Amino acid sequence: MKIKKRITQLIFVLVFLVLIISCSRSKPEILFGFVKLVMYQGDQYPQEHLTFFVMVDDEDGIENLDRLYIYHDREQLRWSIQSDEWVVLDDSGRYWIGTRSITIRDDIIPKGVYRAVLINKGGESTERSFTFDGNVLYSFPEITISDDIYNIESEWPVNRLVAFDRNGSYIATTLLTSLSGNISQLRLPSSARSVALWAEDEDNFCSAFTNAVSIR
């Protein structure tokens, strides 16, 4: 009888522990998200990349998150992003995770509904859908620099110069109020050796990014 009683007690303890563990497992949350099209200058035509970020929450911390899947069900497309691959943005203690490099073979990013599925290391998952209907309304911009004078051909509402040092590392961004003028008057850091144009249409979630050109 003592043996049976002991076995019964052990079974009860095991069941209790299983219940505690299962109850402590929490699903991750996708709080918000955004989808944005970025066109990069290519050899023959612009290359389309999709930027996709979601604001996430997990009771066990962001380090407990494991995988992010992004689906475009209509086109039967899927992208898998592991935790060591995604970009993390800290927004005052709120974390965004995602990627700036979603592409497809023919470089034409489909519109419509994208579905994000987030999985943590415990296997718990959650999903949320987002709609991207951004339209590119403007031609790809151009930038030229000669004798300290920059000239920009752009119809885009917002234009910025992105500065890089001699190693190609990012150092500064400057909002342009004029599409032509003297580089020296922009007060770029003295370490700047090249600049690229970042043109943006915020209303349609689209941007264009040119190749860098030398300023020295």
Secondary structure, DSSP 8 states (H G I E B T S, - for coil): -HHHHHHHHHHHHHHHHHHHHHHH----EEEEEEEEEEEE--SSS-EEEEEEEEEEE-TT-GGGEEEEEEEETTTTEEEEEETTTSEEEEETTEEEEEEEEE--TTS----EEEEEEEEETTS-EEEEEEEE-----S---EEEEETTEEEEE---SEEEEEEE-TTS-EEEEEE-S-SEEEGGGG---TT--EEEEEEEEGGGTEEEE---EE--
